[in-house]
Structures are given as C-alpha cells and as structure tokens.
Amino acid sequence: QQQVKQSPQSLIVQKGGISIINCAYENTAFDYFPWYQQFPGKGPALLIAIRPDVSEKKEGRFTISFNKSAKQFSLHIMDSQPGDSATYFCAASTTTDSWGKFQFGAGTQVVVTP
Amino acid sequence: DGGITQSPKYLFRKEGQNVTLSCEQNLNHDAMYWYRQDPGQGLRLIYYSQIVNDFQKGDIAEGYSVSREKKESFPLTVTSAQKNPTAFYLCASSMVGGYNEQFFGPGTRLTVL
C-alpha cells in the first residue's frame, strides 16, 4: 500500500508550457516533502523540498505548492524545457522519526517536446 | 569529490546464484539505504542502517541481506531466495534525523538470465 500517491504517471508538455505533478498522502505525521528528479540510468537527485509550515516554495522555474488541510502537494515546472525531461518523484518523511525513512510516490515521467 | 559510488553498473546473474552489490560513500553520513526501482512502482526500501553493525528491514527485505561493518560501506546481497530480482538498485545515504536530504548513487542494474 503506497503511502504517497502520485499522479499522473506520465505527461507530455510542449517547450515553454507548465508541467504539474500532484501527490497526496494520508499520514499526518509527515512533515518533510522533497521532490527528486531522475534522468534515465542515473540515481535521483533532490530538486526542491518543502516543510508544512509554508504553503509554497519556489526555486527558479520549480515551485512546490502545499495544502496541509487537503494533505496534498504539487510540483509546478514553469517554462518547461527539453532538459527537464526526466522522471520526478515526490516523497514524504517524518522528521521526528530518527530513522528518517522516506515514502516515495510511484513517479511521473515528464517529456518536454521541442 | 564527495559522493556515493555503486558497482558494478550492470550485473548479470544466473538463477540460483547470490550476487553482492557494492555501495560506498565518502560523505561521512551515518545513515545508508538500499532501494529497489521497478517501472511504475517508484522506489521501495529494502534495508536501512543508521550505525555500524546495525540495520533494519525495509518494506521488501525478503530475499535480500546486508552488512554494515564500516560506516562508509553498505553492501547488498541478492540471494537466490529473491523470486524476481531483475531491477534497478539504488543506494542512498543521509545525515541522521531532521530535514536531511538523501543522496543517491548512480545505481546498479541487475538482470537475471
């Protein structure tokens, strides 16, 4: 049973468009929500992360929106570029749990067409 | 350069064989993790460790074993008991506790022939 549900499974967006990926969770003890970017054949790398005390965090063209009451968070990629074509994973963890385990979503494959 | 190395990059195994995947980190992280990645299923936790000589089972530990004899090393053995071992295996490490990023290695792709 996946504790973090991610959608869509894949999406295609034109260059310059907006990519939106959504994640939902049930465990209210989660208090750290990172997003990872993975290129084919490589390990994931941290893209951006948010804590539940803020509703939005922006880094360059990447923005996380967080809705604590709905237990949902999303990644927006503005002005999408072909180099953004990758698989994106959302994750959640409980920082008071000293083990620091992450629960990952199933991933979204993003393809940005020229 | 600080980071995580995994070897080999590609590994082929015959059915019934045990194989060991290597993971080394020089980030001075206490915590290390092994994940399995299958298409459409995200990353599933196999084993994790926070300290030398101690490790815990993750969500899919059956058919796998690990050791943590050194802080910087966390090898994973895929045993013959693992029914479907063909997958991409990722090792990660992090500081312990708090809002700590997990750093991933480049992965090992295991194929059972």
Interface residues (C-beta under 8 A of the other chain):
Chain A: Q2 Q6 Q9 Y32 P34 Y36 G41 K42 G43 P44 A45 L46 A49 R51 F89 T95 S98 W99 G100 K101 F102 F104 G105 A106 G107
Chain B: I4 Q6 A31 Y33 Y35 G40 Q41 G42 L43 R44 L45 Y48 Q50 Q56 G58 L90 A92 S94 V96 G97 G98 Y99 N100 E101 Q102 F103 F104 G105 P106 G107 R109
